[in-house]
Amino acid sequence: MDQEEINKRDREWLANVYRGDTDPQLTVRSIVLGMLLGALMSFSNLYVGLKIGWGLGVAITSSILAFGIMSILRSIGVAKTDFTALENNTMASCASAAGYMSSAGLVSAIPALDMMIRENPALEHLRMSNLSMMLWLGAISVLGVVMAVPLKRQLINIEQLKFPSGVAAAETLKSMYSKGGDAILRARALVYSSLFGAAIKFATEAKTAPPEDIAGANAFSRALHWSMSWKTWTAPEILSPAIMLKGYPLASYSIGLAPSSLMLAAGAIIGLKIGVSLLLGSTLNYLVFAPWLVDHGVFERVVAGVAEMTPAAIKARHHIPVRVSPGHPPALYAAMRGNWSVWPGTALMVTAGLLSFAFKWRMVLRAFSGLGTRLRAMVGKGDANAEPADETAKKLASIEVPASWFVTGFVFAGVATVLLQNTLFGIKWWIGIGAVLLTFLLSIVAARATGETDITPIGAMGKITQLMFGGFAPTQPAVNLMTANVTAGAASHAADLLTDLKTGYLLGGSPRKQFIAQLFGVFAGSLACVPVYRIFARPEHLGTVVPAPAAVTWKSIAELLTKGFDALPMFAKEAMIAGAILGAVLATLEEFAPKSKKYLPSSTGLGIALVIDFKDSFAMFLGAVIAWTFAKRRADLDERYTVAVSSGVIAGESLMGVALALLTAVFHTFAT
């Protein structure tokens, strides 16, 4: 596309689409609501990410909630004016920046580091304080937000990449503001399903303390226990038939159903293909590999005390303790996924991800095409915004993010990131600078991948950095782990902002105002997430009570790069080779035999199945089947309610899980 066509398109957009000068957009209420909803969504994404390794969409859910909330406030006279579509979009930009804070490392590198410190006390000096964690997350996220600035005009204005999630959010907002009644129904469905999810979580997991804990408690803790004393029933950890396999009941292998509405709802969102892949991977892992490993005595060497943890002990986790019966079977599945199957699972996902990334080399080259011109134009050394439309160029300059903001943000966030890498983890300054520069390059690639496919290859981004920097300091796992945290976290936020900017472009909003909103969201997310992470992701529970599948994968690669293959348990090396071959085969078939793609299992689904419990995979499979069946029979209602209801259930159960964890922390803090 030549410059004349670009200028013509810009003039048409300014004349026919842009509404940033007439409709309210960056308002106090949009920012405050975005920060509040974003904080709540960040709790949910953190909880779900540590449970099953997935992140859930924030923009559309927060837009529906905001529309419903502001409609109610307007009807009762609290809000004096209507909440506009551009305000809602700005709110969603703020909320998504906060909601995706978990992707800045809270479900991957940081819990991986916590697990490594737990297993090796010599690394205790690397443990992050609450303040240092907030600064770390904030610096990485701001770095990612500013990375998006030079890419926006090239990828959205000029190339018009699709950014499917951004388009979906724009269509949702257009639909809500043209059919308000339908939007209110969706908002109500989301709220009611949130209450349902919270009620299910409370009914199945809230519990009272055993006598020995109460005996030593002070008055406040006894009062807290008394307020819960009516709650005498909790759901079992797993609903499993009393069938023996190789001398152990099926519950020992996690074969059964998890009494969790969250897993069903997550399955409804992830879809049938990934749901089937999860079931297939878990079936192989726990019904084929695990019994075989038991037969060959592998667990005697692998478990190292993990098998002594029983479902009763797991049940006690973060919530108010409950009386349990003795004699529960050993939790072989905790040892299985945490010490053995994580290796083939990691190999499968990493190989498939990197190979799929390599097959898109043309996309990688396109990611850098035009970037030099845009950067020169931003600093005033090019003519990308020159004739024939001086007024158009001036107008665009007034609504786009200024080049000075990009330069200032990149320098400050980059310097802060390098200093934090050195101060917190002992990473040499030149490695830290290399990580920031690599982040810029990989953010470009991640942004284009998101724009073209709606998939942000965060896993691949992190693994590339781990493999590149692991060789510089092979005895220091924090080097490859936390440099990868920088690249993956920043790339995630860059892609997120560009997705939001696509929505704003379609609605006629100001990119500058969305950029400001995202900075507020970063602040809210980093402030809100860290205390919740501390409560829920206790180091002693990571990888066991809290599966943290993404973190387990990151930790495995870090350990492999520092300890070598000789440290792997029996048969794990062979399993890794098999997993890598399977990942390569799946990625190759998807690339060169695209018609077979719909029949192939998902490499991500298979890999995740190897690092979470069978009961969770099975529940998500059931949720996917239920949603698929519902869509076939009632497509109209499926489009309107499935995502809203599922998101509500997930949010409700997640927030209740965090609340119960907080109650437990309060109980033990005040107990004497």
HELIX and SHEET records of a PDB file:
HELIX    1   1 GLN A    3  ASN A   16  1                                  14    
HELIX    2   2 VAL A   28  ILE A   52  1                                  25    
HELIX    3   3 ALA A   59  SER A   75  1                                  17    
HELIX    4   4 ALA A   85  GLY A   99  1                                  15    
HELIX    5   5 TYR A  100  ALA A  104  5                                   5    
HELIX    6   6 ALA A  109  GLU A  119  1                                  11    
HELIX    7   7 PRO A  121  LEU A  126  5                                   6    
HELIX    8   8 ASN A  130  MET A  147  1                                  18    
HELIX    9   9 VAL A  149  LYS A  152  1                                   4    
HELIX   10  10 ARG A  153  ILE A  158  3                                   6    
HELIX   11  11 PRO A  164  SER A  178  1                                  15    
HELIX   12  12 GLY A  180  GLU A  205  1                                  26    
HELIX   13  13 PRO A  211  ALA A  215  1                                   5    
HELIX   14  14 ALA A  219  SER A  227  1                                   9    
HELIX   15  15 LEU A  250  TYR A  253  5                                   4    
HELIX   16  16 SER A  261  ILE A  270  1                                  10    
HELIX   17  17 LEU A  272  THR A  283  1                                  12    
HELIX   18  18 LEU A  284  PHE A  289  3                                   6    
HELIX   19  19 ALA A  290  ASP A  295  1                                   6    
HELIX   20  20 VAL A  298  VAL A  302  1                                   5    
HELIX   21  21 VAL A  306  GLU A  308  5                                   3    
HELIX   22  22 PRO A  311  ALA A  316  1                                   6    
HELIX   23  23 LEU A  332  ALA A  335  1                                   4    
HELIX   24  24 MET A  336  TRP A  340  3                                   5    
HELIX   25  25 VAL A  342  PHE A  359  1                                  18    
HELIX   26  26 TRP A  361  PHE A  368  1                                   8    
HELIX   27  27 LEU A  371  MET A  378  1                                   8    
HELIX   28  28 ASP A  390  ILE A  399  1                                  10    
HELIX   29  29 ALA A  403  PHE A  425  1                                  23    
HELIX   30  30 TRP A  429  THR A  453  1                                  25    
HELIX   31  31 ILE A  458  GLY A  470  1                                  13    
HELIX   32  32 PRO A  477  LEU A  507  1                                  31    
HELIX   33  33 PRO A  511  PHE A  536  1                                  26    
HELIX   34  34 PRO A  539  HIS A  541  5                                   3    
HELIX   35  35 PRO A  549  LYS A  563  1                                  15    
HELIX   36  36 PHE A  565  ALA A  567  5                                   3    
HELIX   37  37 ALA A  572  PHE A  592  1                                  21    
HELIX   38  38 PRO A  594  TYR A  599  5                                   6    
HELIX   39  39 SER A  603  ALA A  609  1                                   7    
HELIX   40  40 PHE A  614  ARG A  633  1                                  20    
HELIX   41  41 ALA A  635  LEU A  637  1                                   3    
HELIX   42  42 ASP A  638  THR A  642  3                                   5    
HELIX   43  43 VAL A  643  PHE A  670  1                                  28    
SHEET    1   A 2 MET A 244  LEU A 245  0                                        
SHEET    2   A 2 TYR A 248  PRO A 249 -1                                        
END                                                                             
